[in-house]
């Protein structure tokens, strides 16, 4: 590869690697902290008018062409290329009114685990100015640390190679103008796009303060319990809920300000079919207190739709859990998620109660 890499102020060239000693001089850089590609043909020894051409590597579709004056430089916003290894760039120079290709078509990033991430603090509930940091927990260094104005966005190029564990933090700016102040939120785990999802942009507004999403052709997999991580990044296993291969974030559970689970991998092969619609209730939780505050938190929708089946992420209900449902007058048909299935329609009610939060308006009715 003839690209260089810019991360946390350190410039790394492929030519510095012992296996790349015969590589041609690098002519473009990746500025990770700003998510920019910087193309400078003069680094390749070209002093003619030049241009770069960007392609989609899978379809070979030409995406954009940018001209560069002799000795000049051009920047490319990588937010348009969220997975850089899927795209390639080619350098061309102008001679005798003809464009001549110089070198090979090169991927913007050689590693498929390299992604562009945009983090908006206000979407996490941080409305004022803050310092956003992404920290590599194993190497114990900050990949990115940047001041972000109120309403602003941090965009950076991140590597997740080898299951790299990255921690996302939001801090108050230091009063001295350098460093960071108090932590504004519990630490969060930053994961690849494949393990994240986008909430339904058109949730069903059932009543004031209560919402649910209506998903179709959904793959569900049972909760796989497994403790991982420590402190604020500790998780209790993997859950599985996908629509067209994308994680369904409404299925996620949060306790005491942190994400309780991670998304697992989408099951392969043909799956048993289940006819919907069903109401996704999530894990039951064996503990009495957790069953009341988490296991029942989605059943407000079942109360309003008494004939629609409830789908529990469990093998069965404990006798006391069934007794609670009887007392509450919830007599919907019940199904249990014991193996990966494909469901035609699933309703994902947003939890009406979360630990350390007030009951959502409308639940008591």
C-alpha positions in Angstrom: 0.0 0.0 0.0 1.3 3.5 -0.8 -1.0 5.4 1.6 0.2 6.8 4.9 -1.7 6.9 8.1 -2.3 9.8 10.5 -3.5 8.8 14.0 -3.2 10.9 17.1 -0.7 13.1 15.5 1.6 10.3 14.4 2.4 9.9 10.7 2.9 6.2 9.7 4.1 5.3 6.2 3.7 1.9 4.6 7.2 2.4 3.3 8.5 2.3 6.9 7.4 -1.3 7.3 10.2 -3.8 6.5 7.9 -5.8 4.2 7.2 -2.6 2.2 10.7 -1.4 1.5 10.2 -1.7 -2.3 6.9 0.2 -2.2 6.6 3.4 -4.3 6.4 6.6 -2.3 3.1 7.3 -0.6 1.0 10.0 -2.2 -2.1 10.1 0.0 -2.6 10.3 3.8 -5.5 9.4 6.0 -6.1 12.0 8.7 -7.9 9.8 11.2 -8.8 12.5 13.7 -10.6 14.5 11.0 -11.8 11.6 8.8 -10.1 13.2 5.7 -8.1 11.7 2.8 -5.3 14.1 1.8 -4.0 13.5 -1.7 -0.6 15.1 -2.7 0.7 13.9 -6.1 4.0 15.7 -5.5 4.9 13.1 -2.9 4.9 10.6 -5.8 7.2 12.9 -7.8 4.4 14.3 -10.0 4.5 18.0 -10.9 2.0 17.9 -13.8 -1.7 18.7 -13.4 -3.2 15.6 -11.7 -6.5 14.2 -10.5 -7.7 11.4 -8.3 -10.6 9.1 -9.2 -12.6 7.3 -6.5 -14.4 4.0 -7.2 -16.6 1.5 -5.5 -14.4 -1.6 -5.6 -17.2 -4.2 -5.8 -19.2 -2.5 -8.6 -16.3 -0.6 -10.2 -18.6 2.4 -10.3 -16.9 5.8 -10.6 -17.9 7.9 -7.7 -16.1 11.2 -8.0 -13.1 12.8 -9.7 -11.1 15.7 -8.1 -8.5 17.8 -10.0 -5.2 18.9 -8.3 -3.1 21.7 -9.5 0.7 21.1 -9.9 2.2 21.0 -6.4 -1.2 21.1 -4.8 -3.3 19.0 -2.5 -7.0 17.9 -2.3 -9.0 16.8 0.7 -11.7 14.1 0.5 -14.4 13.9 3.2 -14.5 10.2 4.3 -17.9 10.4 5.9 -19.2 9.6 2.4 -17.1 6.4 2.5 -18.0 4.8 6.0 -16.1 1.6 5.2 -13.0 2.8 3.4 -11.8 -0.7 2.4 -14.9 -0.9 0.1 -13.6 2.0 -2.0 -10.5 2.6 -4.1 -8.6 5.6 -5.3 -6.5 6.0 -8.5 -4.0 8.7 -9.3 -3.8 10.1 -12.9 -1.6 12.8 -14.5 -2.3 15.0 -17.5 0.2 14.8 -20.4 -0.5 16.0 -24.0 -4.2 16.5 -23.2 -4.5 12.9 -22.1 -5.0 11.4 -18.7 -2.4 8.7 -17.8 -2.9 6.4 -14.9 -0.1 6.3 -12.4 0.2 3.1 -10.3 -2.6 0.8 -9.3 -6.1 1.2 -8.0 -5.6 1.3 -4.2 -8.1 0.8 -1.4 -8.6 3.8 0.9 -7.8 1.4 3.7 -6.4 -2.1 3.4 -8.1 -3.4 6.6 -11.8 -4.3 6.3 -12.2 -3.5 10.0 -11.5 0.2 9.4 -14.6 2.4 9.7 -15.6 6.0 9.8 -17.6 6.9 12.9 -19.5 10.1 13.6 -20.4 10.7 17.3 -22.9 13.5 18.2 -22.8 14.1 21.9 -26.3 15.6 21.9 -27.6 12.2 20.7 -26.2 10.7 23.9 -27.9 13.4 26.0 -24.8 15.7 26.4 -26.2 19.0 25.3 -23.3 21.3 26.1 -19.7 21.5 25.0 -17.7 18.5 26.0 -14.5 16.5 25.4 -15.1 13.2 23.5 -12.4 10.5 23.8 -12.1 7.1 22.3 -9.6 5.0 24.2 -7.9 1.7 23.4 -8.2 -0.3 26.6 -5.5 -2.9 25.8 -2.9 -0.4 24.6 -4.0 2.2 27.2 -3.9 5.2 24.9 -6.4 7.6 23.4 -7.1 7.0 19.8 -9.0 10.3 19.6 -9.6 13.0 22.2 -11.3 16.1 20.9 -13.2 19.1 22.2 -16.7 19.3 20.6 -18.9 22.4 20.8 -22.6 22.1 21.9 -24.5 20.5 19.0 -21.3 19.5 17.3 -20.1 16.1 15.9 -16.8 14.2 16.2 -15.9 12.3 13.1 -12.9 9.9 13.0 -11.5 6.9 11.3 -11.3 3.9 13.7 -9.7 0.5 13.4 -11.5 -2.5 15.0 -8.9 -5.1 13.9 -8.6 -8.2 16.0 -11.7 -7.3 18.1 -10.0 -4.2 19.4 -11.8 -3.0 22.6 -12.5 0.8 22.5 -14.1 2.9 25.2 -16.1 6.0 24.4 -16.2 8.7 27.1 -17.7 12.2 27.4 -16.1 14.6 29.9 -16.6 18.2 30.9 -13.9 20.5 29.5 -11.3 21.4 32.0 -11.6 24.8 33.5 -7.9 25.4 32.7 -8.6 24.9 29.0 -6.5 21.7 28.7 -7.2 18.1 29.7 -10.6 16.9 30.8 -13.0 17.5 33.8 -15.6 15.3 35.3 -17.1 12.4 33.4 -20.6 13.2 32.1 -21.8 9.7 31.3 -20.8 6.2 32.2 -18.2 4.8 29.8 -19.6 3.1 26.7 -18.2 0.4 24.4 -17.6 1.6 20.9 -18.3 -1.2 18.5 -18.3 -1.7 14.7 -21.3 -0.6 12.6 -22.1 -4.3 12.1 -22.9 -4.6 15.8 -24.9 -1.4 15.9 -28.3 -0.4 14.5 -30.5 2.5 13.7 -33.8 3.0 15.6 -36.9 2.8 13.5 -37.3 6.3 12.0 -41.1 6.1 12.2 -42.0 4.5 15.6 -45.6 3.9 16.4 -46.8 6.6 18.8 -49.2 4.6 20.9 -49.9 7.2 23.6 -48.2 10.2 25.1 -44.7 9.2 26.1 -45.0 5.6 24.8 -43.7 4.2 21.5 -43.1 1.0 19.7 -41.5 0.0 16.4 -43.0 -2.4 13.9 -40.4 -4.5 12.2 -40.8 -7.0 9.4 -38.8 -10.1 8.3 -37.0 -10.2 11.6 -34.4 -12.7 12.7 -34.3 -13.4 16.4 -31.9 -15.5 18.5 -32.0 -16.4 22.2 -29.9 -14.5 24.8 -26.5 -16.1 25.2 -25.4 -15.3 28.8 -21.7 -14.6 29.1 -20.0 -12.0 31.3 -17.4 -9.8 29.6 -15.5 -6.7 30.5 -15.3 -4.8 33.8 -16.9 -1.8 35.4 -18.9 0.4 33.1 -18.1 -1.7 30.0 -19.2 -5.0 31.6 -21.9 -6.9 29.6 -23.9 -9.9 30.4 -24.0 -11.7 27.1 -25.3 -11.4 23.5 -28.9 -10.9 22.3 -30.0 -11.3 18.7 -32.5 -9.2 16.8 -32.0 -8.2 13.2 -34.0 -6.7 10.3 -32.4 -7.2 6.9 -29.1 -8.0 8.7 -29.1 -4.8 10.7 -29.3 -4.9 14.5 -32.6 -3.7 16.0 -31.6 -1.4 18.8 -35.0 -1.3 20.3 -34.3 -4.9 21.5 -31.4 -3.7 23.6 -31.6 -3.3 27.4 -30.0 -0.7 29.5 -29.6 -0.8 33.3 -28.2 1.9 35.6 -27.1 4.0 32.6 -25.2 1.2 30.8 -25.9 -1.3 28.0 -26.5 -4.7 29.5 -25.8 -6.8 26.4 -24.1 -6.8 23.0 -25.5 -8.0 19.7 -24.3 -11.4 18.6 -23.7 -12.6 15.1 -26.6 -13.1 12.6 -27.3 -16.9 12.4 -26.4 -18.6 9.2 -28.6 -20.8 7.0 -32.3 -21.5 6.8 -34.2 -20.7 10.0 -37.6 -21.9 11.3 -40.4 -19.5 10.4 -42.8 -17.9 13.0 -45.9 -16.1 11.9 -46.4 -12.6 13.4 -47.2 -10.2 14.6 -45.8 -10.9 18.0 -44.8 -8.6 20.9 -41.1 -8.8 21.8 -40.9 -8.9 25.6 -37.2 -9.7 25.9 -35.5 -11.7 28.6 -37.7 -12.6 31.6 -35.0 -12.3 34.3 -35.1 -14.9 37.1 -34.7 -12.3 39.9 -37.9 -10.9 41.4 -36.8 -7.3 41.3 -35.4 -7.5 37.7 -38.5 -9.2 36.5 -40.7 -6.3 37.8 -38.4 -3.5 36.5 -37.1 -5.1 33.3 -39.1 -8.2 32.4 -42.4 -6.4 32.6 -41.2 -3.1 31.1 -42.5 -3.8 27.6 -45.9 -5.4 28.5 -47.8 -2.1 28.4 -48.3 -2.9 24.7 -49.7 -6.3 25.5 -52.2 -4.7 27.9 -53.5 -2.6 25.0 -53.5 -5.6 22.5 -54.8 -8.5 24.6 -55.0 -11.0 21.7 -51.5 -10.5 20.2 -49.0 -13.1 21.3 -46.1 -12.2 23.6 -42.7 -13.6 22.7 -40.3 -14.1 25.6 -36.6 -14.6 25.3 -36.7 -17.5 27.6 -37.6 -21.2 27.7 -40.5 -20.7 30.2 -42.0 -18.5 32.9 -41.4 -19.2 36.5 -44.6 -19.9 38.5 -44.3 -16.6 40.3 -43.9 -14.7 37.0 -47.1 -16.2 35.6 -48.9 -15.3 38.8 -47.8 -11.7 38.4 -49.2 -11.7 34.9 -52.5 -13.1 36.2 -52.7 -10.4 38.8 -52.1 -7.7 36.1 -54.8 -9.2 33.9 -52.3 -10.0 31.1 -53.7 -13.1 29.4 -52.1 -12.8 25.9 -51.0 -16.0 24.2 -47.3 -16.7 25.0 -44.5 -18.0 22.9 -40.8 -18.6 23.8 -37.6 -18.0 22.0 -35.6 -21.2 22.4 -33.7 -21.2 19.0 -33.0 -18.8 16.2 -36.2 -18.0 14.1 -37.3 -15.8 11.4 -40.5 -13.9 12.3 -42.7 -12.1 9.7 -43.7 -9.2 12.0 -42.5 -8.1 15.4 -43.6 -5.2 17.6 -40.8 -3.9 19.8 -42.3 -1.8 22.6 -39.9 0.8 24.0 -39.4 0.0 27.7 -41.8 1.9 29.9 -39.4 1.8 32.9 -35.7 1.9 33.2 -33.6 1.7 36.3 -32.6 5.2 37.6 -35.3 6.7 35.3 -38.9 7.7 36.0 -41.8 5.7 34.7 -42.6 6.9 31.2 -45.7 9.0 31.0 -48.8 6.9 30.2 -47.6 3.6 31.6 -49.8 3.7 34.7 -52.9 3.7 32.5 
